[in-house]
Amino acid sequence: MSLPTQANFAHALIIREAEIPSGLAAWNAAPPERRFNVYRNNMTVGLTGVLASRFPIAEKIVGEDFFAAMVSEFIRHHPPTSPLLLSYGDDFPEFVASFEPAKDLAYLPDVIRLERARSRAYHAADAAPLDLAVLAKTAPEKLAGLVFERHPAMSVLRSAHPIVTIWAMNVGEIELAPIVDWRDEDAMITRAHMSVEVHRLLPGGAVFLEALSTGMPLSGAVGTAVAEAPTFDLSANLACALRAGAFRSVRD
């Protein structure tokens, strides 16, 4: 099959209204349209399954039918570019943000971003989390200058919506109920060992972890966090990050 024919074949698989490529033939000399349509449908069903497995909470929130319709449009405009599908759908949150039928679910793209972060954390490189005994041996006068190395699976997601609460309700971590306090929530995603964890960050926690992840010393990261959240609690935020395995090493 020549390159132009391959391109036409791929285009016809994605665009259901497109004519099937010329030159195709069935093994029994029957018209190839029916077999091609089966292939086309199987591809759509397969890719829908890939995205449903990556973003199960999004599917649960909008329902299977709505999700399938949304994914069908996504596949149409964003077909796979690699035979490896682990990262297929990385641009799905941005697509959903501009998907007109979902415009009333303003929080949905961030929920999908949270699921994307969980997927990336699951497949991130393995690394032992920071041994707290190492930190305990640090001389007090050196604490301010400590530089933390982020664990490969750790990421931070900031949102104007209560995404951690929404996610936790839909996975059964907390009881499903109306959200009365519809405030912004920031998330820390980690996988220090085998399980991916999602933690709701305290005020200033997101900017604190982001600063540390860039190599900023502890004192500078604290200053950055306090500038955003005057009530920033260093002990509580650092303890949460350390327990979750957010770092792999530290140096002074």
Backbone bond lengths (Angstrom), bond angles and torsions (degrees), N, CA, C in turn:
res aa  C-N    CA-C-N  psi(-1)  N-CA   C-N-CA  omega(-1)  CA-C   N-CA-C  phi
1 M - - - 1.471 - - 1.531 108.29 -
2 S 1.314 117.31 123.71 1.461 120.85 -178.41 1.514 110.81 -70.84
3 L 1.349 115.58 164.81 1.459 119.66 -179.23 1.524 112.16 -60.70
4 P 1.357 118.49 -45.62 1.468 117.01 177.08 1.519 112.75 -58.83
5 T 1.353 115.94 -40.04 1.463 119.57 179.18 1.522 110.88 -65.53
6 Q 1.350 117.10 -39.80 1.465 120.58 176.51 1.523 110.81 -60.21
7 A 1.324 116.61 -42.63 1.467 120.65 179.78 1.524 110.37 -64.34
8 N 1.320 116.94 -42.58 1.466 120.69 178.63 1.526 110.97 -64.19
9 F 1.336 115.06 -40.26 1.460 120.15 179.76 1.530 110.00 -62.29
10 A 1.334 116.10 -46.53 1.468 120.56 -179.92 1.519 111.10 -64.18
11 H 1.325 116.92 -41.45 1.465 120.98 179.49 1.522 110.44 -61.87
12 A 1.306 116.33 -42.00 1.465 119.83 -178.70 1.522 112.07 -69.17
13 L 1.317 116.98 -29.60 1.461 119.45 176.12 1.525 111.48 -66.09
14 I 1.330 115.77 -38.96 1.463 120.88 -176.22 1.522 111.56 -80.15
15 I 1.319 117.09 -45.22 1.467 122.17 -176.38 1.521 108.65 -93.68
16 R 1.316 115.48 104.38 1.470 119.98 -173.17 1.526 112.29 -64.88
17 E 1.337 116.67 -25.65 1.459 119.03 -178.94 1.526 112.17 -81.54
18 A 1.330 116.38 -11.04 1.466 119.61 -176.77 1.528 110.82 -71.50
19 E 1.319 115.04 149.19 1.457 119.72 175.98 1.527 109.28 -71.38
20 I 1.311 116.13 149.93 1.452 118.35 178.56 1.529 108.71 -68.85
21 P 1.331 117.33 149.39 1.473 119.82 -177.66 1.521 111.63 -60.68
22 S 1.300 114.95 146.03 1.462 119.33 176.45 1.523 109.87 -71.63
23 G 1.316 115.09 153.40 1.450 119.35 177.19 1.503 115.04 93.15
24 L 1.346 117.94 -4.01 1.455 120.23 178.54 1.525 110.19 -81.25
25 A 1.319 114.69 147.97 1.456 119.55 179.19 1.516 109.62 -146.90
26 A 1.330 116.91 145.93 1.458 122.02 175.92 1.528 109.21 -87.37
27 W 1.305 116.52 154.74 1.463 121.08 -176.42 1.534 112.66 -62.72
28 N 1.357 114.52 -28.48 1.470 118.17 -177.70 1.521 112.40 -101.53
29 A 1.338 115.26 16.41 1.464 122.15 177.61 1.526 113.26 70.42
30 A 1.326 117.47 8.16 1.465 120.47 175.90 1.522 109.51 -74.37
31 P 1.341 118.52 159.39 1.467 120.58 176.50 1.538 109.92 -56.35
32 P 1.337 117.92 134.13 1.471 120.35 -172.72 1.528 114.53 -79.82
33 E 1.334 118.28 -5.66 1.465 120.01 -173.97 1.525 111.99 -57.81
34 R 1.325 116.89 -44.99 1.462 119.34 -175.74 1.521 111.33 -63.86
35 R 1.331 116.29 -45.63 1.462 118.85 179.88 1.527 111.58 -65.49
36 F 1.323 115.76 -37.97 1.466 118.10 178.91 1.523 110.75 -65.47
37 N 1.318 117.60 -39.66 1.462 120.86 179.14 1.532 111.33 -65.13
38 V 1.331 117.06 -34.86 1.461 120.22 175.08 1.525 109.63 -64.10
39 Y 1.311 116.65 -44.13 1.464 121.79 178.46 1.525 110.17 -61.76
40 R 1.340 114.70 -44.86 1.468 120.09 179.36 1.523 110.64 -60.66
41 N 1.313 117.42 -44.46 1.463 120.97 179.92 1.529 111.52 -66.21
42 N 1.323 116.85 -40.86 1.465 120.34 178.95 1.516 111.36 -62.21
43 M 1.324 116.37 -37.91 1.461 119.26 178.63 1.524 110.89 -64.29
44 T 1.335 116.76 -45.22 1.462 120.58 179.68 1.527 111.00 -62.84
45 V 1.327 116.18 -44.11 1.459 120.38 179.04 1.529 110.20 -62.70
46 G 1.328 116.67 -41.83 1.457 120.08 -179.91 1.511 112.69 -63.74
47 L 1.327 116.87 -45.06 1.473 120.03 -179.95 1.529 111.15 -69.72
48 T 1.325 116.33 -33.46 1.464 118.92 174.82 1.519 110.11 -62.50
49 G 1.321 116.73 -39.99 1.461 120.49 176.98 1.508 112.26 -64.03
50 V 1.319 117.01 -38.02 1.469 120.92 177.58 1.525 110.37 -60.28
51 L 1.328 116.38 -47.49 1.461 119.92 -178.03 1.524 111.87 -72.14
52 A 1.313 117.37 -33.02 1.466 119.74 176.71 1.518 110.76 -65.80
53 S 1.330 116.78 -34.26 1.465 119.65 178.76 1.523 111.78 -73.78
54 R 1.324 117.54 -28.33 1.466 121.00 177.86 1.525 111.76 -81.61
55 F 1.338 116.44 -33.43 1.460 120.84 -173.21 1.533 110.87 -126.97
56 P 1.322 118.30 58.80 1.470 120.90 -176.06 1.522 113.47 -66.29
57 I 1.326 117.23 -31.48 1.471 119.04 -179.35 1.519 110.55 -71.57
58 A 1.321 116.60 -37.35 1.465 119.13 175.61 1.516 110.24 -61.35
59 E 1.321 116.81 -42.56 1.465 120.05 177.97 1.527 110.56 -63.35
60 K 1.312 117.07 -40.33 1.462 120.67 -179.74 1.527 110.99 -64.89
61 I 1.316 117.22 -39.20 1.463 121.56 -177.53 1.529 111.19 -67.13
62 V 1.324 117.46 -45.43 1.468 119.83 -174.08 1.526 112.73 -94.92
63 G 1.328 117.83 -14.22 1.456 121.02 -178.20 1.527 111.30 93.37
64 E 1.323 115.80 154.09 1.467 121.17 -174.49 1.526 112.35 -61.79
65 D 1.320 117.86 -42.45 1.459 120.27 -176.03 1.527 111.68 -67.12
66 F 1.326 116.11 -46.55 1.461 119.69 179.50 1.522 109.96 -63.63
67 F 1.324 115.93 -42.59 1.464 120.32 -179.82 1.529 110.25 -61.33
68 A 1.315 116.88 -45.07 1.460 120.41 -179.67 1.524 111.27 -61.83
69 A 1.322 116.89 -40.91 1.467 120.10 178.72 1.522 111.04 -66.08
70 M 1.328 116.50 -40.93 1.467 121.21 179.25 1.523 110.42 -65.41
71 V 1.317 116.20 -42.88 1.457 120.98 179.73 1.528 110.88 -66.39
72 S 1.317 116.83 -36.85 1.459 119.95 178.68 1.524 110.99 -58.87
73 E 1.327 116.02 -42.02 1.464 119.71 177.15 1.527 110.76 -68.34
74 F 1.313 116.69 -38.52 1.467 120.25 178.33 1.526 110.57 -61.48
75 I 1.326 117.07 -47.45 1.462 121.31 -179.92 1.526 110.15 -59.51
76 R 1.301 116.24 -38.99 1.463 121.87 -179.38 1.526 111.21 -59.52
77 H 1.329 116.54 -40.61 1.462 120.78 -175.87 1.535 113.03 -98.46
78 H 1.321 116.55 -17.01 1.468 120.09 -178.13 1.534 109.91 -135.31
79 P 1.324 117.11 69.15 1.469 118.60 179.14 1.520 110.63 -68.96
80 P 1.312 117.86 158.99 1.474 120.26 178.50 1.524 110.82 -60.02
81 T 1.309 115.51 145.47 1.467 121.19 176.64 1.516 111.58 -113.85
82 S 1.333 116.03 2.70 1.456 120.80 -179.05 1.527 108.65 -146.00
83 P 1.334 116.98 147.28 1.472 118.86 175.47 1.520 112.49 -70.28
84 L 1.332 117.42 -15.17 1.462 121.82 176.56 1.525 108.38 -88.31
85 L 1.326 116.57 117.89 1.459 120.95 -170.79 1.524 113.93 -101.01
86 L 1.346 118.06 10.31 1.457 119.79 -179.01 1.524 111.79 -61.05
87 S 1.318 116.34 -33.59 1.462 119.59 -177.88 1.522 112.49 -104.52
88 Y 1.337 117.56 5.34 1.461 118.08 179.67 1.533 109.35 -65.85
89 G 1.309 115.36 130.68 1.460 120.41 -176.88 1.511 113.08 100.06
90 D 1.336 118.21 4.93 1.463 119.01 178.29 1.527 111.88 -59.44
91 D 1.329 116.86 -28.74 1.465 120.57 178.70 1.528 112.50 -97.11
92 F 1.320 117.12 11.86 1.458 120.97 179.47 1.541 112.48 -63.57
93 P 1.347 120.21 -41.12 1.477 119.30 179.69 1.524 112.51 -58.37
94 E 1.335 116.35 -41.26 1.461 119.73 -179.26 1.534 110.58 -67.72
95 F 1.326 116.52 -35.89 1.465 119.52 175.91 1.526 110.84 -63.92
96 V 1.331 116.43 -45.51 1.465 120.69 -178.40 1.528 110.52 -63.39
97 A 1.327 116.60 -34.39 1.467 119.93 179.73 1.532 111.52 -61.88
98 S 1.325 116.82 -25.98 1.470 120.15 179.87 1.526 112.51 -107.42
99 F 1.328 116.73 7.38 1.466 121.36 -178.74 1.524 108.70 -83.12
100 E 1.310 116.33 109.27 1.463 122.25 -170.71 1.533 113.34 -55.29
101 P 1.337 120.82 -44.01 1.469 119.44 -178.68 1.526 113.81 -63.01
102 A 1.341 117.91 -17.10 1.469 120.70 -179.50 1.528 112.23 -104.27
103 K 1.318 117.38 14.20 1.459 120.09 -173.46 1.525 113.14 -64.22
104 D 1.344 117.63 -26.15 1.460 119.87 -179.91 1.530 112.12 -78.44
105 L 1.315 117.59 -10.54 1.468 121.89 177.88 1.526 108.19 -102.65
106 A 1.322 115.12 69.12 1.466 119.89 -173.24 1.524 112.71 -60.98
107 Y 1.316 116.94 -25.46 1.457 120.76 -178.07 1.532 112.89 -81.63
108 L 1.346 117.20 -15.73 1.462 120.74 -171.86 1.533 113.64 -59.29
109 P 1.347 119.77 -44.63 1.470 118.08 178.92 1.528 113.13 -57.82
110 D 1.327 117.51 -36.98 1.466 119.30 179.98 1.525 111.65 -72.88
111 V 1.320 117.39 -33.27 1.468 119.47 173.88 1.520 109.63 -62.56
112 I 1.327 116.25 -40.73 1.464 120.19 178.33 1.527 110.04 -67.79
113 R 1.326 117.50 -37.32 1.473 119.48 175.96 1.529 110.66 -62.15
114 L 1.313 116.54 -36.59 1.463 119.97 177.00 1.526 110.23 -64.89
115 E 1.310 116.85 -42.96 1.464 119.54 177.53 1.531 110.90 -65.62
116 R 1.313 117.15 -36.80 1.471 120.49 176.54 1.523 110.28 -62.43
117 A 1.329 116.46 -42.14 1.468 120.54 178.65 1.522 111.02 -63.83
118 R 1.327 117.03 -38.06 1.469 120.32 177.21 1.524 110.45 -64.59
119 S 1.320 116.85 -41.42 1.458 120.59 179.05 1.526 110.62 -63.46
120 R 1.317 116.70 -43.65 1.465 120.26 179.11 1.529 111.17 -65.35
121 A 1.317 116.37 -38.77 1.463 119.78 178.56 1.520 110.84 -63.76
122 Y 1.321 116.32 -39.10 1.467 120.61 -179.36 1.526 110.97 -61.94
123 H 1.328 116.53 -37.79 1.459 120.82 -176.53 1.532 112.98 -96.78
124 A 1.320 117.95 4.58 1.468 121.02 -179.69 1.531 110.52 -68.66
125 A 1.320 115.21 162.87 1.465 120.63 179.91 1.527 110.78 -62.37
126 D 1.308 115.49 145.03 1.460 120.27 176.43 1.523 109.86 -73.52
127 A 1.318 116.05 142.87 1.460 121.72 176.27 1.520 108.23 -161.08
128 A 1.306 115.83 141.29 1.460 119.79 177.13 1.525 109.20 -71.60
129 P 1.322 118.17 135.65 1.469 119.79 177.56 1.517 110.79 -69.36
130 L 1.302 115.43 162.16 1.463 121.49 -179.80 1.522 110.66 -56.53
131 D 1.320 115.66 129.85 1.460 122.02 175.69 1.527 108.16 -76.04
132 L 1.312 116.53 117.29 1.462 120.13 -175.89 1.525 111.96 -63.26
133 A 1.324 116.51 -22.87 1.460 119.50 178.14 1.525 110.82 -64.09
134 V 1.335 116.26 -32.83 1.466 120.23 177.87 1.520 110.16 -64.40
135 L 1.327 115.81 -43.64 1.460 120.37 179.82 1.521 110.61 -66.78
136 A 1.322 117.48 -36.87 1.466 121.06 -178.53 1.517 112.14 -65.43
137 K 1.315 117.62 -23.90 1.465 121.21 -179.13 1.525 113.05 -85.81
138 T 1.325 116.32 -4.23 1.462 119.67 -178.08 1.531 110.61 -71.56
139 A 1.307 116.27 132.16 1.464 120.99 178.84 1.526 109.97 -63.77
140 P 1.331 118.36 139.44 1.469 121.49 -177.23 1.518 114.08 -52.76
141 E 1.329 116.65 -37.33 1.465 119.70 -176.88 1.537 112.19 -71.28
142 K 1.317 117.44 -11.58 1.464 120.49 -179.98 1.526 112.97 -100.04
143 L 1.318 117.25 -6.76 1.462 120.23 -175.47 1.525 113.15 -58.68
144 A 1.317 117.35 -43.13 1.464 121.08 -175.78 1.523 112.12 -61.58
145 G 1.325 116.77 -29.48 1.457 120.09 -176.48 1.511 114.60 -95.27
146 L 1.318 117.98 5.99 1.458 120.77 -178.45 1.533 111.44 -63.87
147 V 1.324 114.62 139.53 1.462 121.61 176.68 1.525 107.42 -117.76
148 F 1.323 116.79 124.89 1.454 122.49 -176.52 1.526 110.35 -100.77
149 E 1.330 116.39 139.30 1.459 121.16 174.37 1.521 108.62 -99.63
150 R 1.303 115.62 124.96 1.463 122.02 -178.08 1.525 111.06 -64.84
151 H 1.328 115.92 141.10 1.457 120.83 172.62 1.526 108.23 -69.01
152 P 1.352 118.88 141.90 1.474 120.77 -177.26 1.525 114.44 -56.47
153 A 1.323 117.41 -26.88 1.463 120.17 -176.63 1.525 113.15 -92.38
154 M 1.322 117.86 -5.12 1.470 119.62 -175.66 1.517 111.13 -86.52
155 S 1.323 115.67 136.29 1.458 121.10 172.67 1.520 108.75 -147.14
156 V 1.310 115.00 162.95 1.464 122.29 -179.97 1.522 108.37 -122.29
157 L 1.315 116.11 136.98 1.457 121.50 177.80 1.517 109.00 -127.56
158 R 1.303 115.61 124.35 1.463 121.60 179.16 1.529 108.96 -103.44
159 S 1.330 115.36 140.98 1.458 119.24 -177.74 1.514 111.05 -145.55
160 A 1.314 115.33 150.02 1.464 121.27 173.99 1.523 111.38 -86.02
161 H 1.319 116.92 4.47 1.462 122.92 -177.06 1.531 110.03 -125.53
162 P 1.328 118.01 160.86 1.471 121.08 -179.99 1.527 111.90 -78.56
163 I 1.328 116.26 63.60 1.462 120.13 -170.59 1.523 113.32 -67.74
164 V 1.335 117.07 -33.77 1.462 118.55 -179.74 1.526 109.74 -66.94
165 T 1.321 116.08 -43.10 1.461 120.59 177.91 1.530 111.02 -62.30
166 I 1.333 116.95 -45.10 1.465 120.88 179.53 1.521 110.06 -61.47
167 W 1.317 116.15 -45.99 1.471 120.05 -179.72 1.530 110.74 -63.27
168 A 1.329 116.42 -46.34 1.467 120.60 -177.62 1.523 111.56 -62.60
169 M 1.326 117.37 -38.46 1.460 119.99 177.45 1.529 111.57 -63.46
170 N 1.320 116.24 -39.66 1.454 120.13 -174.74 1.518 114.07 -81.54
171 V 1.332 117.60 -14.12 1.468 119.36 173.97 1.522 111.28 -100.73
172 G 1.334 116.78 -1.52 1.452 120.63 176.75 1.508 115.44 87.89
173 E 1.341 117.35 11.71 1.465 119.12 178.41 1.520 111.66 -73.72
174 I 1.320 116.62 -31.51 1.463 121.06 174.68 1.529 107.42 -133.54
175 E 1.308 115.67 163.04 1.460 120.84 -176.69 1.527 111.47 -67.06
176 L 1.306 115.31 136.91 1.460 120.84 177.27 1.525 109.25 -70.70
177 A 1.321 116.32 123.81 1.466 121.12 -177.06 1.519 108.52 -160.14
178 P 1.331 117.37 162.10 1.467 119.83 175.79 1.531 110.38 -59.84
179 I 1.322 115.97 140.54 1.463 121.03 178.41 1.520 107.76 -90.51
180 V 1.312 115.98 110.35 1.461 121.10 -177.70 1.524 111.02 -81.22
181 D 1.333 116.37 -44.25 1.466 121.67 -177.86 1.526 108.43 -96.19
182 W 1.334 116.69 90.25 1.461 122.23 -173.97 1.534 109.35 -87.05
183 R 1.323 115.33 67.97 1.463 119.13 -178.85 1.527 110.94 -105.09
184 D 1.329 115.60 165.55 1.457 120.53 178.96 1.533 110.31 -67.33
185 E 1.328 115.13 149.22 1.460 121.75 177.88 1.520 109.42 -137.85
186 D 1.326 115.06 141.10 1.452 121.89 175.65 1.527 108.74 -110.09
187 A 1.306 115.77 145.00 1.461 120.59 -176.05 1.524 111.43 -120.65
188 M 1.317 114.88 146.14 1.461 122.08 168.18 1.517 107.21 -114.66
189 I 1.321 115.84 127.13 1.462 121.19 179.98 1.525 107.83 -110.99
190 T 1.336 117.08 128.72 1.456 121.21 -178.00 1.524 110.64 -137.62
191 R 1.317 114.97 162.48 1.451 121.89 170.69 1.527 106.87 -151.52
192 A 1.331 114.58 73.46 1.453 119.05 -177.21 1.520 111.60 -67.36
193 H 1.326 116.27 -31.96 1.460 119.88 -178.76 1.532 108.38 -124.39
194 M 1.315 119.32 -112.29 1.459 120.85 -176.22 1.520 113.36 -101.51
195 S 1.309 117.37 -25.02 1.463 120.86 -174.04 1.521 111.53 -103.68
196 V 1.333 115.73 136.58 1.461 121.09 174.66 1.520 108.70 -79.91
197 E 1.326 116.13 133.24 1.461 121.47 -178.15 1.528 110.04 -122.30
198 V 1.323 114.87 147.94 1.463 121.79 175.93 1.519 108.01 -120.30
199 H 1.316 116.69 127.75 1.464 122.04 -178.56 1.524 109.65 -123.75
200 R 1.309 116.36 133.66 1.460 120.23 173.03 1.516 108.21 -80.37
201 L 1.321 116.39 126.54 1.457 121.23 -175.35 1.526 111.86 -84.95
202 L 1.303 114.70 148.71 1.458 121.88 176.00 1.534 109.67 -77.00
203 P 1.338 118.55 166.13 1.466 120.50 179.54 1.527 112.07 -52.74
204 G 1.307 115.02 130.63 1.463 120.77 -179.78 1.517 114.05 83.66
205 G 1.325 117.53 -9.62 1.452 120.61 -175.40 1.516 113.82 -65.07
206 A 1.328 116.95 -38.53 1.460 120.01 -177.48 1.523 111.24 -65.64
207 V 1.317 117.35 -50.13 1.461 119.81 -178.74 1.532 110.25 -67.05
208 F 1.314 117.29 -31.97 1.469 121.72 176.56 1.531 110.58 -62.13
209 L 1.338 117.09 -49.40 1.460 120.67 -179.39 1.528 111.43 -68.56
210 E 1.314 116.83 -37.62 1.460 119.63 177.86 1.517 110.80 -63.31
211 A 1.335 116.76 -39.72 1.464 119.89 178.61 1.521 111.23 -66.20
212 L 1.320 116.68 -44.36 1.460 119.89 177.71 1.530 111.09 -61.77
213 S 1.320 117.35 -36.39 1.465 121.51 -177.66 1.519 112.07 -67.72
214 T 1.328 117.65 -21.41 1.467 120.66 177.82 1.523 111.99 -86.86
215 G 1.328 117.39 -1.95 1.458 120.53 -178.93 1.515 114.19 95.81
216 M 1.323 117.06 8.41 1.463 119.96 178.29 1.529 109.55 -70.18
217 P 1.313 118.56 135.52 1.468 120.28 177.75 1.524 111.65 -60.38
218 L 1.315 115.68 160.85 1.455 121.39 -175.57 1.519 112.26 -54.86
219 S 1.318 117.11 -44.66 1.472 119.92 -177.68 1.520 111.28 -62.14
220 G 1.344 117.38 -39.84 1.458 120.64 179.45 1.511 111.56 -68.06
221 A 1.323 116.55 -39.44 1.458 120.44 179.17 1.520 111.12 -64.95
222 V 1.326 115.86 -37.94 1.464 119.94 177.45 1.523 110.02 -63.94
223 G 1.318 116.49 -43.83 1.459 120.01 179.09 1.519 112.02 -61.21
224 T 1.316 116.49 -40.22 1.466 120.97 178.53 1.531 110.60 -64.25
225 A 1.332 115.86 -41.15 1.463 119.88 -179.81 1.525 111.63 -67.47
226 V 1.299 116.85 -42.46 1.469 120.82 -179.80 1.520 110.88 -64.24
227 A 1.335 116.41 -35.19 1.464 119.51 179.15 1.522 111.12 -62.82
228 E 1.327 116.88 -31.93 1.463 119.93 178.74 1.522 111.54 -87.87
229 A 1.329 116.01 -39.91 1.469 120.85 -176.75 1.527 108.39 -131.47
230 P 1.325 117.60 95.80 1.466 120.42 -178.20 1.523 114.14 -55.91
231 T 1.330 118.07 -22.41 1.459 121.47 179.63 1.532 111.89 -89.99
232 F 1.311 117.56 11.70 1.478 121.39 -177.03 1.521 110.82 -51.79
233 D 1.328 115.53 129.91 1.464 122.99 -179.35 1.523 107.98 -108.70
234 L 1.330 116.89 102.71 1.456 120.96 -177.27 1.520 111.66 -61.00
235 S 1.306 117.61 -47.16 1.466 120.51 -176.08 1.525 111.30 -59.58
236 A 1.338 116.53 -46.96 1.459 120.17 -177.43 1.524 111.68 -66.81
237 N 1.333 116.80 -43.24 1.459 120.15 -178.45 1.522 112.11 -68.77
238 L 1.314 117.06 -42.71 1.457 120.13 -179.45 1.527 110.64 -68.24
239 A 1.327 116.58 -39.55 1.463 120.02 178.70 1.527 110.88 -62.67
240 C 1.319 117.55 -41.60 1.462 121.77 178.79 1.528 110.56 -61.59
241 A 1.327 116.28 -45.63 1.465 120.69 -179.29 1.521 111.73 -65.21
242 L 1.322 117.16 -40.81 1.460 120.83 -179.05 1.524 111.34 -68.42
243 R 1.321 116.93 -42.09 1.473 120.22 178.56 1.520 111.24 -63.27
244 A 1.333 116.17 -34.60 1.460 120.79 -177.36 1.522 112.67 -81.81
245 G 1.329 117.65 -7.31 1.463 120.25 -179.59 1.511 113.05 75.83
246 A 1.332 117.49 40.06 1.451 121.67 -177.34 1.520 113.62 -73.87
247 F 1.329 117.21 -17.23 1.457 121.47 -176.75 1.524 110.64 -124.38
248 R 1.328 114.39 155.09 1.471 118.95 177.91 1.528 112.28 -109.72
249 S 1.330 116.62 -22.42 1.467 119.06 -179.46 1.522 109.25 -160.83
250 V 1.323 115.27 170.26 1.466 122.07 177.91 1.516 108.18 -146.87
251 R 1.309 114.43 147.18 1.466 119.23 177.07 1.525 109.08 -143.01
252 D 1.320 115.31 155.83 1.470 117.66 178.23 1.520 110.66 -105.06
